């Protein structure tokens, strides 16, 4: 920190009662489009994650891993529905564990935002309006998510399950009126806290300066999801850790941890071009910036390690 004291982000923590974390710094799930071997992670993937684990990251969350091919929104993102996929991911997690790291998998399905080449859902309606058991009431709108959480918790236990929520998101026509956001996430968060999930990752994407929201979905002036929903997660009796995401600075996250408003912070893009995020926070060295262009995120590339495993650490720069 600026005053020379140890950063609160470097304090250890525990998910549930048995999963220790080295610190409060999480590497966010990111789509890197590097799984060129039939949508399985490659040696380049193992190297990428292991290098960031070796750097001391408290918790690493994988690329979004689709539950089936029709869930893809990029051609080379990972899937997991066969043993060969699990075997490929085991090589990644083995490398992360050897480096002292802890890793969760982000399970997802792109739904109507799928890649146009994966067109099983292409003709589906883009409307969110439903009248069946998954539409209309707040209970119905949360029914599918909660049923998936319940099924996963039944196998792995609640402490091993995390969930990312983006109440104010606007990506892919997901913007909702503020009244609906408040109603939906007040109910959903209470249900997830009741279940004792290991963590909730609360994203603030879609709000803040410079964000233009569709008419009818405007937010209160200065609105920040953490202000409304954070206390619901960090409430008396809750065992669920609160992680935040989307554009947080180190200084901002340090203050939030210091005052007990959050438990962890999730950095995304800084981990792309800083394999040594934790070292930089420990020593006060600023994060390196991307000076190569936006193609470093999704490609094109000559081989998967290009702009993926060739970023220098602070000691190498």
C-alpha positions as CSV (number, residue, x, y, z in Angstrom):
1,X,0.0,0.0,0.0
2,X,1.0,3.6,-0.4
3,X,1.8,3.9,3.3
4,X,4.1,1.0,3.3
5,X,1.9,-1.4,5.2
6,X,0.9,-4.9,3.8
7,X,-2.0,-4.8,1.4
8,X,-5.2,-6.3,2.9
9,X,-5.6,-8.2,-0.4
10,X,-2.6,-10.3,0.7
11,X,-4.4,-11.7,3.8
12,X,-5.3,-15.4,3.6
13,X,-8.9,-16.5,3.6
14,X,-10.9,-19.7,3.6
15,X,-13.9,-20.8,1.4
16,X,-16.3,-22.7,3.6
17,X,-14.5,-24.4,6.4
18,X,-11.9,-26.3,4.5
19,X,-10.6,-24.6,1.4
20,X,-7.7,-22.2,2.3
21,X,-6.8,-19.4,-0.1
22,X,-3.4,-17.8,0.0
23,X,-4.8,-14.3,-0.4
24,X,-7.9,-12.3,-1.5
25,X,-6.8,-11.9,-5.1
26,X,-8.7,-13.9,-7.7
27,X,-8.0,-14.3,-11.4
28,X,-11.3,-13.9,-13.3
29,X,-12.7,-16.3,-15.9
30,X,-11.9,-14.9,-19.3
31,X,-12.6,-16.0,-22.9
32,X,-9.2,-16.4,-24.6
33,X,-10.3,-18.6,-27.5
34,X,-7.1,-20.8,-27.3
35,X,-8.5,-24.3,-27.1
36,X,-7.6,-25.4,-30.6
37,X,-7.6,-29.2,-29.9
38,X,-11.3,-30.0,-30.4
39,X,-12.2,-27.4,-27.7
40,X,-9.9,-29.0,-25.1
41,X,-7.2,-27.1,-23.2
42,X,-3.7,-27.5,-24.6
43,X,-0.2,-27.4,-23.0
44,X,-0.4,-23.7,-23.6
45,X,-3.4,-23.5,-21.4
46,X,-1.7,-25.4,-18.6
47,X,1.4,-23.2,-18.8
48,X,-0.8,-20.0,-18.7
49,X,-2.7,-21.0,-15.6
50,X,0.3,-22.5,-13.8
51,X,2.4,-19.4,-14.3
52,X,-0.3,-17.3,-12.6
53,X,-0.7,-19.8,-9.8
54,X,3.1,-19.8,-9.3
55,X,2.8,-16.0,-9.0
56,X,0.7,-16.5,-5.8
57,X,-2.8,-15.9,-7.0
58,X,-5.3,-16.8,-4.3
59,X,-8.0,-18.3,-6.5
60,X,-8.0,-18.9,-10.3
61,X,-11.3,-19.3,-12.2
62,X,-11.0,-21.0,-15.6
63,X,-12.1,-19.8,-18.9
64,X,-15.9,-20.2,-19.2
65,X,-16.3,-23.9,-20.0
66,X,-19.4,-24.8,-22.0
67,X,-21.6,-27.7,-21.1
68,X,-22.0,-28.7,-24.8
69,X,-21.0,-27.6,-28.3
70,X,-24.2,-25.6,-28.9
71,X,-23.2,-23.3,-26.0
72,X,-20.2,-21.9,-27.7
73,X,-20.0,-18.2,-28.6
74,X,-16.4,-18.5,-29.9
75,X,-15.0,-21.3,-32.0
76,X,-12.1,-22.3,-29.7
77,X,-13.5,-22.0,-26.2
78,X,-13.4,-25.1,-24.0
79,X,-16.2,-27.6,-23.4
80,X,-16.6,-30.4,-20.8
81,X,-19.0,-33.2,-21.4
82,X,-16.8,-36.2,-22.2
83,X,-14.0,-37.9,-20.2
84,X,-11.4,-36.7,-22.8
85,X,-12.4,-33.2,-21.9
86,X,-12.0,-33.9,-18.1
87,X,-8.7,-35.6,-18.7
88,X,-7.4,-32.5,-20.6
89,X,-8.5,-30.2,-17.8
90,X,-6.9,-32.5,-15.2
91,X,-3.6,-31.8,-16.8
92,X,-4.3,-28.1,-16.3
93,X,-5.4,-28.4,-12.7
94,X,-2.4,-30.7,-11.9
95,X,-0.1,-28.0,-13.1
96,X,-1.9,-25.4,-11.0
97,X,-1.8,-27.5,-7.9
98,X,1.9,-28.2,-8.4
99,X,2.4,-24.4,-8.4
100,X,0.5,-24.1,-5.1
101,X,-2.7,-22.8,-6.6
102,X,-6.4,-23.3,-6.2
103,X,-8.7,-23.4,-9.2
104,X,-12.4,-23.4,-9.9
105,X,-14.1,-24.1,-13.2
106,X,-16.6,-21.6,-14.6
107,X,-19.5,-23.5,-16.1
108,X,-21.5,-21.7,-18.7
109,X,-23.7,-21.8,-21.8
110,X,-23.9,-18.8,-24.2
111,X,-27.5,-19.4,-24.9
112,X,-28.9,-17.0,-27.6
113,X,-25.5,-15.3,-27.8
114,X,-23.9,-18.4,-29.3
115,X,-21.5,-18.3,-32.2
116,X,-23.4,-18.0,-35.5
117,X,-21.5,-21.1,-36.7
118,X,-23.1,-23.1,-33.9
119,X,-26.7,-22.4,-35.0
120,X,-28.8,-24.8,-33.0
121,X,-30.4,-21.8,-31.2
122,X,-30.1,-19.3,-34.1
123,X,-33.9,-19.2,-34.7
124,X,-34.8,-18.9,-31.1
125,X,-36.5,-15.7,-29.9
126,X,-34.3,-13.0,-28.5
127,X,-37.1,-12.0,-26.1
128,X,-36.8,-12.7,-22.4
129,X,-40.6,-12.6,-21.9
130,X,-42.0,-16.0,-20.8
131,X,-45.2,-17.2,-19.4
132,X,-44.2,-20.7,-18.3
133,X,-42.7,-21.8,-15.0
134,X,-39.5,-19.9,-15.9
135,X,-41.1,-16.5,-16.5
136,X,-43.1,-13.7,-15.1
137,X,-42.7,-13.9,-11.3
138,X,-39.4,-13.4,-9.5
139,X,-39.5,-17.0,-8.3
140,X,-40.0,-18.3,-11.8
141,X,-37.2,-16.1,-13.2
142,X,-34.8,-17.5,-10.6
143,X,-36.1,-21.1,-10.8
144,X,-33.6,-22.5,-13.4
145,X,-30.5,-21.0,-11.8
146,X,-31.5,-22.2,-8.4
147,X,-32.3,-25.7,-9.6
148,X,-28.8,-25.9,-11.3
149,X,-27.1,-24.6,-8.1
150,X,-29.0,-27.2,-6.0
151,X,-28.0,-30.1,-8.3
152,X,-24.3,-29.0,-8.2
153,X,-24.4,-28.4,-4.4
154,X,-25.8,-31.9,-3.9
155,X,-22.7,-33.4,-5.5
156,X,-19.9,-31.1,-4.5
157,X,-21.1,-29.3,-1.4
158,X,-22.1,-25.7,-1.1
159,X,-18.6,-24.4,-0.2
160,X,-17.2,-25.7,-3.5
161,X,-19.7,-23.7,-5.5
162,X,-19.4,-20.1,-6.6
163,X,-21.7,-18.0,-8.8
164,X,-21.1,-14.8,-10.8
165,X,-24.0,-12.3,-11.0
166,X,-24.1,-9.2,-13.1
167,X,-27.3,-7.3,-12.1
168,X,-26.6,-4.2,-14.2
169,X,-25.2,-5.9,-17.3
170,X,-26.3,-4.7,-20.7
171,X,-24.3,-7.1,-22.9
172,X,-26.4,-9.1,-25.5
173,X,-29.7,-7.2,-24.7
174,X,-29.7,-8.2,-21.1
175,X,-30.4,-4.7,-19.6
176,X,-33.4,-4.7,-17.2
177,X,-35.3,-1.8,-15.6
178,X,-33.9,-0.9,-12.2
179,X,-37.1,-2.0,-10.3
180,X,-36.7,-5.5,-11.9
181,X,-33.0,-5.6,-11.1
182,X,-33.7,-4.8,-7.4
183,X,-36.6,-7.3,-7.1
184,X,-34.8,-10.1,-8.9
185,X,-31.4,-9.9,-7.2
186,X,-32.8,-9.2,-3.7
187,X,-34.7,-12.5,-3.9
188,X,-31.9,-14.5,-5.7
189,X,-29.1,-13.4,-3.3
190,X,-31.2,-14.3,-0.3
191,X,-31.8,-17.8,-1.7
192,X,-28.1,-18.3,-2.5
193,X,-27.0,-17.1,1.0
194,X,-29.5,-19.6,2.4
195,X,-27.8,-22.3,0.5
196,X,-24.4,-21.3,1.8
197,X,-22.6,-21.2,-1.6
198,X,-18.9,-20.6,-1.3
199,X,-18.8,-17.2,-2.9
200,X,-20.8,-14.8,-5.0
201,X,-18.9,-12.7,-7.6
202,X,-20.8,-9.4,-7.9
203,X,-20.0,-7.6,-11.2
204,X,-20.7,-4.0,-11.8
205,X,-20.5,-4.1,-15.5
206,X,-23.2,-1.9,-17.1
207,X,-23.1,1.0,-14.7
208,X,-20.8,3.9,-14.0
209,X,-19.6,6.9,-16.0
210,X,-19.6,6.6,-19.7
211,X,-22.1,3.8,-19.8
212,X,-25.3,4.4,-21.9
213,X,-28.1,2.1,-21.0
214,X,-31.2,1.5,-23.2
215,X,-34.3,3.7,-22.5
216,X,-36.3,2.4,-19.7
217,X,-33.3,0.7,-18.0
218,X,-31.7,3.7,-16.5
219,X,-30.1,3.4,-13.0
220,X,-30.3,5.8,-10.1
221,X,-27.6,8.4,-10.3
222,X,-24.3,7.1,-8.9
223,X,-25.7,3.6,-8.6
224,X,-23.3,0.8,-7.6
225,X,-24.5,-2.8,-7.2
226,X,-22.2,-3.3,-4.2
227,X,-24.1,-0.6,-2.2
228,X,-27.4,-2.4,-2.6
229,X,-26.5,-6.1,-2.7
230,X,-23.2,-6.3,-0.8
231,X,-24.8,-6.1,2.7
232,X,-27.3,-8.9,1.7
233,X,-24.3,-11.2,1.1
234,X,-22.2,-9.9,4.0
235,X,-25.1,-10.3,6.4
236,X,-25.1,-11.8,9.9
237,X,-25.0,-15.6,9.7
238,X,-23.9,-15.7,6.0
239,X,-21.1,-18.1,5.2
240,X,-20.9,-16.9,1.6
241,X,-17.8,-14.9,0.6
242,X,-18.3,-11.7,-1.4
243,X,-16.1,-11.2,-4.4
244,X,-16.3,-8.1,-6.7
245,X,-15.4,-7.7,-10.3
246,X,-15.2,-5.2,-13.2
247,X,-12.7,-2.4,-13.3
248,X,-11.7,-2.3,-9.6
249,X,-8.3,-0.8,-8.9
250,X,-6.0,-2.2,-6.3
251,X,-6.5,0.8,-4.1
252,X,-10.2,0.6,-4.3
253,X,-10.3,-3.1,-3.5
254,X,-7.9,-2.6,-0.6
255,X,-10.2,-0.1,1.0
256,X,-13.2,-2.4,0.6
257,X,-11.4,-5.4,2.1
258,X,-10.0,-3.2,4.9
259,X,-13.5,-2.0,5.9
260,X,-15.0,-5.5,5.6
261,X,-17.3,-4.7,2.7
262,X,-15.9,-7.4,0.5
263,X,-13.8,-10.6,1.0
264,X,-12.1,-10.9,-2.4
265,X,-11.5,-9.0,-5.6
266,X,-11.4,-10.5,-9.1
267,X,-9.1,-9.1,-11.7
268,X,-9.5,-10.0,-15.3
269,X,-7.6,-8.2,-18.0
270,X,-4.6,-7.3,-15.7
271,X,-3.9,-11.0,-15.5
272,X,-3.7,-11.3,-19.3
273,X,-0.6,-9.2,-19.6
274,X,0.7,-9.4,-16.0
275,X,1.6,-13.0,-15.0
276,X,2.8,-11.6,-11.7
277,X,-0.2,-9.6,-10.5
278,X,0.3,-10.7,-6.8
279,X,4.0,-9.7,-6.9
280,X,3.2,-6.3,-8.3
281,X,0.6,-5.7,-5.5
282,X,3.1,-6.9,-2.9
283,X,5.9,-4.6,-4.1
284,X,3.8,-1.6,-5.2
285,X,4.8,-2.0,-8.9
286,X,2.1,-0.8,-11.3
287,X,0.3,-3.2,-13.5
288,X,1.7,-3.4,-17.0
289,X,-0.6,-2.2,-19.8
290,X,-1.5,-3.9,-23.0
291,X,0.5,-2.3,-25.8
292,X,-0.2,-4.9,-28.5
293,X,-3.8,-4.3,-29.4
294,X,-7.2,-5.9,-28.8
295,X,-6.4,-9.0,-30.8
296,X,-4.4,-10.4,-27.9
297,X,-7.6,-11.4,-26.2
298,X,-9.2,-13.6,-28.8
299,X,-6.8,-13.8,-31.7
300,X,-5.8,-14.3,-34.4
301,X,-2.5,-15.8,-33.4
302,X,0.1,-18.0,-35.1
303,X,0.1,-20.5,-32.2
304,X,-1.9,-20.5,-28.9
305,X,1.0,-19.2,-26.7
306,X,1.3,-16.0,-28.7
307,X,0.1,-13.0,-26.7
308,X,-0.9,-15.6,-24.1
309,X,2.3,-16.9,-22.5
310,X,4.8,-14.4,-23.7
311,X,4.2,-11.4,-21.4
312,X,7.2,-10.5,-19.2
313,X,7.0,-10.2,-15.4
314,X,8.1,-7.0,-13.7
315,X,11.5,-8.6,-13.0
316,X,11.9,-9.5,-16.7
317,X,10.7,-6.2,-18.2
